[in-house]
Amino acid sequence: MLPFTYIFLRGDFIPTLHEVAALAGVSRMTVSRYINGSGYVSEQIRLKIQEAINQLQYRPNRIARSLTTGTTKNIALILSDISNPLYTLIIKGVETLAFEHGYNLIVCNTGYSLEREQEYVYTLVDKLVDGIIIAPSCLGTEHLKEVKSKNIPLVFVARKAEGIAADCVTFDDFYGSYQLIKHLTELGHRRIGVICRQVDLNNQRLDGYQKAVAEAHIPYEESLLQTSTVVDELVGYDCARNLLEQPQPPTAIFTTVNKFAGGTLLYCRHKHVEIPRQLALVSFDSFAEVDYLIVPQLTCNIIPAFDLGHKAAELLFLRINDCSPGSSFSEISLKGEMLVRASTVAAGS
C-alpha cells in the first residue's frame, strides 16, 4: 500500500521524484544520486529505487536535470535538404553514434536558406544543445560565430564555412569534379555544360571542372554555366532547357547536385533527347539508395555519406567529452570513387 493517495485527472498524472522516493522509502537526494550517477547508492537501495521507477513509470525531467549536470544530452544536425538520399545517410551516420553515446538527435532542414539556418542556430543555442553538426550554406557566418562564442562544440559536415575555426569532415569536392569532367573530355566531349548552385561558384566543385577543361585545352564559356540559389528538380529542368536550346548546345552536362541531374533527366525525357546517345550526363553525387530507380543509371561519384556523418559525430563527441581540447582542429577529407555507368558514351556515338 502506498503511503499517499494519487488523484488521476483525465489520465494525465505524471509521477515526480518525490513519489519515487516515497515508494522506495528513501530520500529524494538518494533517488537523485541514483538517477544522475553522482554518488554512492548501495545495491539494495538501487534495486528499490529502480522497482519504484518501473512501477510508477517515472521519467526524469531532462530540462531540470540539465540545469544540474550542465548537459542536455541533445545534439543537433543542420542539413540543407533532408529529402536528398545522401543526406539521409549522413543522418544515419550521426544518429548511430548519438544513440551509442545516449544522446538525442535533433535534425533541422534549412532548404539552402541562410535565414532558416540562422533561425535554427539561434534557437538551438538558446535550447543549450551540447553540440551542433552543420552543413553550412556558406552565405554568412555571424550565427556560427555565436555558436563559437558560447563554447558549444561545432563540426562542419559536407562543406565548411570559411573563417570559422572548427572540425570538419568533407568529401574531396575538387577531385570528385575533376575526374568526372576528365572522363567526359577523354570521351571527346568539348562542349560541357554545368548546372550548379550559386555557392559552387566559390568552391572546389567548379574548380575541378575548370581544371579538367583547361587540361583538355577547352576554352571556358560562360554560356555553358547555369547557376541557382534554389536546389530542386524544377531548377534542373529549366537549366537543362537553357543549355540545350542554345544554337550550339553542349554534348554533355555536369550537375553539381543530384537533384539538378534529376531535372535534366526529366527535361530530356519530355523533349525526347536520348541519353547518352544525344547527351552525356554526369552528376557529382549519386542518388544513393535509390540509384537503381534512375534510368539510365548515372555516371557519378559514390560518396561515403554514412561515413561523413559518423566521422563528424566522432569529432563532435571528442569535443563534448573534452578529449580533443585546444585550438587544433581536424580537417578530414574522405574520398569516394567515380562510377562510370550508362549515362556517358563517346561524343558522336
C-alpha positions as CSV (number, residue, x, y, z in Angstrom):
1,M,0.0,0.0,0.0
2,L,1.4,3.4,-1.0
3,P,1.7,5.9,1.9
4,F,-0.2,8.6,-0.1
5,T,-3.1,9.0,-2.4
6,Y,-2.9,9.7,-6.2
7,I,-5.6,11.7,-7.8
8,F,-5.9,10.9,-11.6
9,L,-7.5,13.6,-13.7
10,R,-8.1,12.6,-17.4
11,G,-5.2,10.1,-17.2
12,D,-2.6,12.9,-17.1
13,F,-0.8,12.0,-13.8
14,I,2.9,12.5,-14.1
15,P,5.0,10.9,-11.3
16,T,7.7,13.1,-9.7
17,L,11.0,12.4,-7.9
18,H,9.1,12.8,-4.6
19,E,6.7,9.9,-5.4
20,V,9.6,7.7,-6.4
21,A,11.4,8.4,-3.2
22,A,8.3,7.8,-1.1
23,L,7.5,4.5,-2.8
24,A,11.1,3.3,-2.4
25,G,11.3,4.5,1.2
26,V,14.4,6.7,0.6
27,S,15.2,10.4,0.4
28,R,14.8,12.4,-2.8
29,M,18.6,13.1,-2.6
30,T,19.3,9.4,-2.8
31,V,17.0,9.0,-5.8
32,S,18.7,11.9,-7.5
33,R,22.1,10.3,-6.8
34,Y,21.0,7.1,-8.4
35,I,19.4,8.7,-11.5
36,N,22.4,11.0,-12.1
37,G,25.1,8.6,-11.1
38,S,26.5,11.3,-8.9
39,G,27.2,9.4,-5.7
40,Y,27.2,6.0,-3.9
41,V,24.0,4.1,-3.6
42,S,24.0,0.6,-2.2
43,E,22.9,-2.3,-4.4
44,Q,19.9,-2.9,-2.1
45,I,18.7,0.7,-2.3
46,R,19.4,0.8,-6.1
47,L,17.0,-2.2,-6.6
48,K,14.3,-0.5,-4.5
49,I,14.6,2.8,-6.5
50,Q,14.5,1.0,-9.8
51,E,11.5,-1.0,-8.8
52,A,9.7,2.2,-7.8
53,I,10.7,3.9,-11.1
54,N,9.3,0.9,-13.1
55,Q,6.1,0.7,-11.1
56,L,5.4,4.4,-11.4
57,Q,6.7,4.6,-15.0
58,Y,8.8,7.6,-13.9
59,R,10.8,9.5,-16.5
60,P,13.4,12.1,-15.3
61,N,12.7,15.7,-16.2
62,R,15.5,16.3,-18.7
63,I,15.3,20.1,-18.5
64,A,15.7,20.1,-14.7
65,R,18.4,17.5,-15.0
66,S,20.3,19.6,-17.5
67,L,20.4,22.5,-15.0
68,T,22.1,20.2,-12.5
69,T,24.5,18.4,-14.9
70,G,25.2,21.2,-17.3
71,T,24.3,19.0,-20.2
72,T,21.1,18.3,-22.1
73,K,22.1,15.0,-23.8
74,N,20.9,16.6,-27.1
75,I,22.9,17.3,-30.2
76,A,21.7,18.9,-33.4
77,L,22.3,18.2,-37.1
78,I,21.6,21.0,-39.5
79,L,21.3,20.0,-43.2
80,S,20.3,21.7,-46.4
81,D,17.9,19.1,-47.8
82,I,16.9,16.1,-45.8
83,S,14.9,14.7,-48.7
84,N,18.2,14.1,-50.5
85,P,19.1,10.4,-50.1
86,L,22.7,11.3,-49.5
87,Y,21.7,13.5,-46.5
88,T,19.6,10.6,-45.2
89,L,22.7,8.5,-45.0
90,I,24.6,11.4,-43.2
91,I,21.7,11.4,-40.7
92,K,22.1,7.7,-40.2
93,G,25.8,8.0,-39.6
94,V,25.3,10.7,-36.9
95,E,22.3,9.0,-35.3
96,T,24.1,5.7,-34.9
97,L,26.9,7.2,-32.8
98,A,24.5,9.5,-30.9
99,F,22.5,6.5,-29.8
100,E,25.6,4.7,-28.7
101,H,26.5,7.8,-26.6
102,G,23.0,8.0,-25.1
103,Y,22.2,11.3,-26.9
104,N,19.1,12.5,-28.7
105,L,19.5,13.9,-32.2
106,I,17.6,17.0,-33.4
107,V,17.6,17.2,-37.2
108,C,16.9,20.6,-38.9
109,N,16.3,21.2,-42.6
110,T,17.2,24.6,-44.0
111,G,16.2,24.2,-47.6
112,Y,19.5,26.0,-48.5
113,S,18.1,29.2,-46.9
114,L,20.5,31.3,-44.9
115,E,17.6,32.8,-42.9
116,R,16.3,29.4,-41.8
117,E,19.8,28.3,-41.0
118,Q,20.3,31.3,-38.8
119,E,17.0,30.8,-37.1
120,Y,17.7,27.2,-36.3
121,V,21.2,28.0,-34.9
122,Y,20.0,30.8,-32.6
123,T,17.1,28.6,-31.4
124,L,19.5,25.7,-30.7
125,V,21.9,27.9,-28.8
126,D,19.0,29.1,-26.7
127,K,18.0,25.5,-26.0
128,L,21.5,24.7,-24.8
129,V,22.2,21.8,-27.0
130,D,25.5,20.1,-26.2
131,G,26.9,20.3,-29.8
132,I,26.0,21.1,-33.4
133,I,26.9,19.4,-36.7
134,I,26.1,21.6,-39.7
135,A,26.4,21.5,-43.5
136,P,26.5,25.3,-43.8
137,S,25.0,27.4,-46.6
138,C,28.3,29.3,-46.8
139,L,26.3,32.5,-47.3
140,G,27.1,34.1,-43.9
141,T,28.9,33.3,-40.7
142,E,27.6,35.6,-37.9
143,H,25.3,33.0,-36.5
144,L,28.2,30.4,-36.4
145,K,30.3,32.9,-34.5
146,E,27.5,33.0,-31.9
147,V,27.9,29.2,-31.5
148,K,31.7,29.6,-31.0
149,S,31.2,32.4,-28.5
150,K,29.0,30.2,-26.4
151,N,31.7,27.4,-26.4
152,I,29.2,25.0,-28.0
153,P,31.2,22.3,-29.9
154,L,30.7,22.8,-33.6
155,V,31.6,20.4,-36.5
156,F,31.1,21.1,-40.2
157,V,30.0,18.2,-42.5
158,A,30.0,18.0,-46.3
159,R,31.3,21.6,-46.6
160,K,32.9,24.2,-44.3
161,A,32.3,27.9,-43.7
162,E,35.4,29.9,-44.2
163,G,36.8,32.0,-41.3
164,I,35.2,29.8,-38.6
165,A,37.7,27.5,-36.7
166,A,36.0,24.2,-36.2
167,D,36.5,20.5,-37.0
168,C,35.1,19.4,-40.4
169,V,34.5,16.3,-42.4
170,T,34.1,16.8,-46.2
171,F,34.3,14.9,-49.4
172,D,37.1,15.7,-51.9
173,D,35.0,18.1,-54.0
174,F,37.9,19.1,-56.3
175,Y,38.9,15.6,-57.3
176,G,35.3,14.4,-57.5
177,S,34.5,17.1,-60.1
178,Y,37.9,16.8,-61.8
179,Q,37.7,13.1,-62.5
180,L,34.1,13.3,-63.9
181,I,35.0,16.1,-66.3
182,K,38.2,14.4,-67.3
183,H,36.1,11.3,-68.1
184,L,34.0,13.4,-70.4
185,T,36.9,15.1,-72.2
186,E,38.5,11.7,-72.7
187,L,35.3,10.6,-74.4
188,G,35.8,13.5,-76.8
189,H,33.2,16.0,-75.4
190,R,34.3,19.6,-76.0
191,R,31.2,21.5,-75.0
192,I,30.3,20.6,-71.5
193,G,27.5,22.4,-69.7
194,V,27.4,22.9,-66.0
195,I,24.4,23.2,-63.7
196,C,25.5,24.3,-60.2
197,R,24.4,26.0,-57.0
198,Q,25.4,29.7,-56.6
199,V,27.7,28.7,-53.7
200,D,29.6,26.3,-56.1
201,L,31.0,29.4,-57.9
202,N,33.4,29.8,-55.0
203,N,34.2,26.2,-54.1
204,Q,36.1,23.3,-55.4
205,R,33.3,21.6,-57.3
206,L,33.6,24.3,-60.0
207,D,37.4,24.5,-59.6
208,G,37.7,20.8,-60.5
209,Y,35.6,21.3,-63.7
210,Q,37.7,24.3,-64.7
211,K,41.0,22.5,-64.2
212,A,39.8,19.5,-66.3
213,V,38.6,21.5,-69.3
214,A,41.8,23.6,-69.1
215,E,43.9,20.5,-69.3
216,A,42.0,19.4,-72.4
217,H,42.6,22.8,-73.9
218,I,38.9,23.6,-74.0
219,P,38.1,27.3,-73.7
220,Y,35.8,28.2,-70.7
221,E,32.5,29.6,-71.9
222,E,30.1,31.5,-69.5
223,S,27.2,30.5,-71.7
224,L,27.6,26.9,-70.7
225,L,27.2,27.7,-67.0
226,Q,23.8,27.7,-65.3
227,T,23.5,28.6,-61.6
228,S,20.8,28.8,-59.0
229,T,20.3,29.6,-55.3
230,V,17.4,27.1,-55.3
231,V,18.1,23.4,-55.4
232,D,15.4,21.2,-56.8
233,E,14.4,19.2,-59.9
234,L,12.4,22.1,-61.4
235,V,15.6,24.3,-61.5
236,G,17.5,21.4,-63.1
237,Y,14.8,21.1,-65.7
238,D,14.9,24.9,-66.5
239,C,18.7,25.0,-66.6
240,A,18.9,22.0,-68.9
241,R,16.4,23.7,-71.2
242,N,18.5,26.9,-71.2
243,L,21.6,24.8,-72.1
244,L,20.1,22.5,-74.7
245,E,18.1,25.2,-76.6
246,Q,21.2,27.2,-77.3
247,P,22.3,27.5,-81.0
248,Q,25.3,25.3,-80.1
249,P,24.1,23.1,-77.3
250,P,26.5,21.1,-75.2
251,T,27.1,17.4,-75.9
252,A,27.5,16.7,-72.2
253,I,26.1,18.2,-68.9
254,F,27.7,18.1,-65.5
255,T,25.5,18.7,-62.5
256,T,27.0,19.5,-59.1
257,V,23.9,18.2,-57.2
258,N,21.9,15.1,-57.9
259,K,18.5,17.0,-57.9
260,F,19.7,19.0,-60.9
261,A,20.5,15.7,-62.6
262,G,17.0,14.6,-61.9
263,G,15.6,17.7,-63.5
264,T,17.8,17.3,-66.5
265,L,16.7,13.7,-67.0
266,L,13.1,14.8,-66.9
267,Y,13.7,17.5,-69.5
268,C,15.4,15.1,-71.8
269,R,12.5,12.6,-71.4
270,H,9.9,15.3,-72.3
271,K,11.9,16.6,-75.3
272,H,13.0,13.1,-76.5
273,V,16.7,13.8,-76.0
274,E,18.3,10.4,-75.8
275,I,20.8,9.9,-73.0
276,P,23.6,9.0,-73.7
277,R,23.4,9.0,-77.5
278,Q,22.5,12.7,-77.8
279,L,23.6,13.9,-74.5
280,A,26.1,12.6,-71.9
281,L,25.1,13.3,-68.3
282,V,27.3,13.1,-65.2
283,S,26.3,14.1,-61.6
284,F,28.7,15.0,-58.9
285,D,26.8,12.8,-56.5
286,S,24.6,9.7,-56.8
287,F,21.0,9.1,-55.7
288,A,22.4,6.7,-53.0
289,E,19.9,4.0,-52.0
290,V,17.5,4.8,-54.9
291,D,20.2,4.8,-57.6
292,Y,18.6,1.7,-59.1
293,L,15.4,3.6,-60.0
294,I,17.3,6.1,-62.2
295,V,17.2,5.3,-66.0
296,P,19.7,5.5,-67.4
297,Q,21.9,5.0,-64.3
298,L,24.2,8.0,-63.9
299,T,27.9,8.2,-64.1
300,C,28.8,9.9,-60.8
301,N,30.8,9.8,-57.6
302,I,29.9,7.3,-55.0
303,I,30.1,9.4,-51.8
304,P,30.6,7.7,-48.4
305,A,27.8,9.7,-46.9
306,F,27.2,7.5,-43.9
307,D,30.9,7.7,-43.1
308,L,30.8,11.5,-43.4
309,G,28.0,11.6,-40.7
310,H,29.7,9.0,-38.5
311,K,33.1,10.7,-38.6
312,A,31.5,14.1,-37.9
313,A,29.8,12.7,-34.9
314,E,33.0,11.2,-33.6
315,L,34.7,14.6,-33.8
316,L,31.8,16.2,-32.0
317,F,31.8,13.7,-29.1
318,L,35.5,14.2,-28.7
319,R,34.8,17.9,-28.2
320,I,31.8,17.3,-25.9
321,N,33.8,14.9,-23.7
322,D,36.8,17.3,-23.8
323,C,39.0,14.6,-25.4
324,S,40.1,17.0,-28.1
325,P,40.9,20.3,-26.4
326,G,42.9,23.2,-27.7
327,S,43.0,25.2,-30.9
328,S,44.0,22.4,-33.2
329,F,41.0,21.4,-35.3
330,S,40.7,18.3,-37.6
331,E,40.0,18.6,-41.3
332,I,39.1,15.3,-42.7
333,S,38.5,14.8,-46.5
334,L,37.0,11.5,-47.5
335,K,37.4,10.1,-51.0
336,G,34.9,8.1,-52.8
337,E,35.1,6.7,-56.3
338,M,33.8,7.5,-59.8
339,L,31.4,5.0,-61.1
340,V,31.1,5.0,-64.9
341,R,27.6,3.9,-65.9
342,A,25.1,4.1,-68.8
343,S,24.7,7.9,-69.0
344,T,28.0,8.5,-70.8
345,V,29.4,7.4,-74.1
346,A,32.0,8.9,-76.6
347,A,30.9,12.1,-78.3
348,G,29.2,11.4,-81.6
349,S,28.5,7.7,-80.8
